[in-house]
Amino acid sequence: MNAKKILEVDDEDAVLFAHEEVLTELGFEVDTAKTYEDAANIIIEKNFGIIVTDLNLANSPTFEGIKIIEAVKNTGSNGIIVVVSAYGDEEVKSQALEAGADYFLEKPVSSEQLKCFFMEKGII
């Protein structure tokens, strides 16, 4: 696991841009993906210390973020998985955590909030 490498997965360009900017300023090497397919390919190629993923990508009828969590776990990675989603009910949170997510944050999550969360959890 490379703790300084982060994969950010979200279908919203503004979220990717804002989070990538603050994480890069904090010294992380950030890769981004907008789809499950792109994320799955990157996960196979690189070992990430942290994966930050949305659950619902590109208006998919399923929570593709769960498939991303499973893809990470299938590589044997012990990277930290943070789910950031607008779907914050307890059933959805449980589903993400049971799939292997370490943390669940409910959108909207600003860059500053993400930075504070990482600091609070000792990730940075």
Buried (B, 14 or more C-beta within 10 A) or exposed (E): EEEBBBBBBBBBEEBBEBBBEBBEEBEBBBBBBBBBEBBBEBBEEBBBBBBBBBBBBEEBEEBBBBBBBEBBBEEEBEBBBBBBBEBEEEEBBEBBBEBBBBBBBBBEBEBEEBBEBBEEEEBB
